[in-house]
Amino acid sequence: MGPDAGLQTLRETTVRRGRARAVILFLSLVVFGAIGASATAATPKPFLRFGVLPLESPVQLARMFIPLTAGMAKALHRRVEFVTAPNFRVYMSRVRRHEYDILYLNPLLFRRAEPYGYRAIARVAKEPFVGIVVVRKASPLHRLAPGLVRKRLAIGFPDPQAYAATVMVRRYLKSIGFDVARDFKVRYFGSQNSVLLAVASGLVDLGGTWPPALRAVSPSVRSELRVIARTPPQPQMAIAVSETMPRKDRQLLRNYLLSLIRVPGGKRVLRALHFPYGFAAASNATYSRVRP
């Protein structure tokens, strides 16, 4: 290759990389809500915002929830935008400011959103909502008990407010005799997927997560892990809407969610979400037992 051809190749590579960076930046702004937030500050919203709790990376959440978002828009005959947040704290601050019209969030955070005017309309169906503890396949740990676990092992969690993976797992560990702060070295990784990768790579000895995250992780990572404990179940993840949404739209949205398990194209949406049983009806009373 001559010098001119080499220079042209370098220029083309630089342009492609610049375009890729621009696409990633735009996706990040849309996903984290920066574009939508600035647009809605000056004018009334011509669309609904579907705020998804940041359980996974933005790219992974987009793969999971954009098909569902498209279906919601079709059911409501109205534009719906998928957005998430950098972390649970920012997500809940946006919930309190009513920046989201539709929510996907865990039972604990739904109870915290409830006073701000959100109503549960559906929940993930059938599968028990549990936290699980995973270790590497080669780990000597096969069950958890204070006398069997070496002191100060490293344990990973996604976020302090992750209900199944963190709150429920920590409560379970306490119930069987552990003082988590004293007996483990606790690390937070920001997402469920990051916890699973940390366990598989040996960065931590064990991790708190939940079954859908384990199903969604790449097969090469999943094959390196095994489950050694499950928490008692709680009510499943909620879909909630602002109480300002008209009753007719709430019913349309609920009907769409409940129909996914049986309508053409619904199974594709559910496969993307890793929800094999679809959605079931829910109300605020469904979550009354959850301690906020």
Secondary structure as UniProt FT lines:
FT   HELIX           3..32
FT   HELIX           34..42
FT   STRAND          48..52
FT   HELIX           58..76
FT   STRAND          80..83
FT   HELIX           88..96
FT   TURN            97..98
FT   STRAND          102..105
FT   HELIX           107..113
FT   HELIX           114..116
FT   STRAND          118..124
FT   STRAND          132..136
FT   TURN            137..138
FT   TURN            146..148
FT   TURN            151..152
FT   STRAND          153..157
FT   TURN            160..161
FT   HELIX           163..168
FT   HELIX           169..175
FT   TURN            176..177
FT   HELIX           180..183
FT   STRAND          184..188
FT   HELIX           192..201
FT   STRAND          206..209
FT   HELIX           211..216
FT   HELIX           219..222
FT   TURN            223..224
FT   STRAND          225..230
FT   STRAND          238..242
FT   TURN            243..244
FT   HELIX           247..259
FT   TURN            260..262
FT   TURN            264..265
FT   HELIX           266..273
FT   TURN            276..277
FT   STRAND          279..281
FT   HELIX           284..287
FT   TURN            288..289
//
